[in-house]
Amino acid sequence: MSYKHMSIPILRSSRARVRAFAPAGCARLMEYNSTAAQSHDTANAKLPEKFPPLTPEARKFLSRLIRVDQAGELGADLIYAGQHFVFKRRMPSVAPLIQHMWDQEIRHHKAFDDLQNRHRVRPSLLSPVWKIAAYGLGVGTALMGKEAAMACTLAVETVIGGHYNNQLRDLVRILDEEVRTSTNGRASDELRALATTVSQFRDDELEHLDTAVENDAEKARPYMLLTETIKNGCRAAVWIAERL
Amino acid sequence: MYLTSATIFVHNFKMPSTEFSVIVRRMPAHLSKFCRLRRRSYHSYDHLPYNPYTPSQEKMLSSALKHVPEYGFVKQSLVQGCRDAGYLDTTHAVFQDGVFDLVKFHLYTERNKLAALKPQIDEEEGKSIGKRIRRYCTERLKANEPIISKWTEAIAIMGLPQNIPQSLEELAKLSDEIWFLVDEKTSDFDWYTKRASLAAVYSSTELYMTQDNSPRFEKTYQFLDRRLAVVQNAGSSISNMASWASFTCFASINLLQSQFSRG
């Protein structure tokens, strides 16, 4: 699969940049899921054959994926918790919006917790640090005002959206290889389900990004300082959480 | 505005490659042997488990284990094992870590036998986590009974500086295996404290077992019970402490709020 035909447009809005890569994963996933639906033989159900063992590189990638995504959702959950805590008391009109986004993050967090337990991946060692930092960020940006809180959401969701995109790209590559080397032309259910989950969560995060922009995120002052600080903080946290 | 976007634009686009291995950077071969500590923790249900031993290695090592009660964890057991498996005596050189490979194989096989006991233990001990952990530890310790006279030798081998990282890794894997088999689901720092405490309990009990002469190792299992009770008490006292601290915190906040709202 060649990526040369895709140019990287330098666009004004960060979300458009992220969106440019969004279709790539989705099309391939739909292809995998439809192949699966066709080859599923309900009349002659046998026990599914096991695939050959994952390579150490694949296992390392998958364990890092689950660890960092779990830490990311934990952070997002607590950022919204912090923002909700402040807005419920100061600006009750904004609270329902935050609550809606928070509910989705709680769902994501729970999904990754389940994946982490099921696949016996170790969680991030610095979980207490992420909890304190995320709650503090949520409370801090909410105290700065509604626009700052939305700008924080914009920054975090941009980084997370791009990060999920990268993971999806690599996951699709693993799926390609599995399909290539398998006997019946299918990839494993587990990995396909993981890719679908990451894709859905990526779409949810981009939706939050759009919501933040619609709610005056770009009117926050100081915009560049705030968003770039938060983005770089998130990137550093992602790098650390992958390893620790 | 375009210029600003261009200056702050960050390429988070990875260069495409046909080889997956390029995505995750590999360590150079001459350094990777020092980093075997890195565990690839991801358990797959759709894929066959990763087996670090080839079939011939497994054959040689399992035959060698049969000779351990007689010779101990020495090269002679490995040589006899190779002979029984139908290979030349000198094939033992395949095992780069020598007798430590034999010790590791014993740890690996005994750890993997625990999963088969899960249905029986779940039925007998029900939902109690403490009792089930005790059962798994007991079953694992029983596996040491046939070779307990040679186990001090094995501990000495495991304590050699070049072997310590892998020995700790095996202990960590055992602790993780037992917690997984009792269906424990934690996602924060407790994951580490639980495994560390169980690893400490198990290793101290195993050490005690090497010098225990009581019939059927009764004193060892009593020692195990005492160690597990200490950990459980510590766990419950920490959670009581946390409840107390959070209650005090919220009560103080409410008190302050009521002070400021007056007048």
Interface residues (C-beta under 8 A of the other chain):
Chain A: M1 S2 Y3 I8 I10 L11 R12 R17 F21 P48 K50 F51 P52 P53 L54 T55 P56 E57 A58 R59 K60 F61 L62 S63 I66 Q70 L74 D113 Q116 N117 H119 R120 V121 R122 P123 L125 S127 P128 K131 G162 H163 N165 N166 R169 D170 R173 I174 E177 S188 D189 E190 L191 M224 E228
Chain B: M1 Y2 T4 S5 A6 I8 F9 H11 N12 F13 K14 P16 F20 S21 I23 V24 R26 R38 R39 R40 S41 Y42 H43 S44 Y45 D46 H47 L48 P49 Y50 N51 D176 F180 K185 T186 S187 D188 F189 W191 Y192
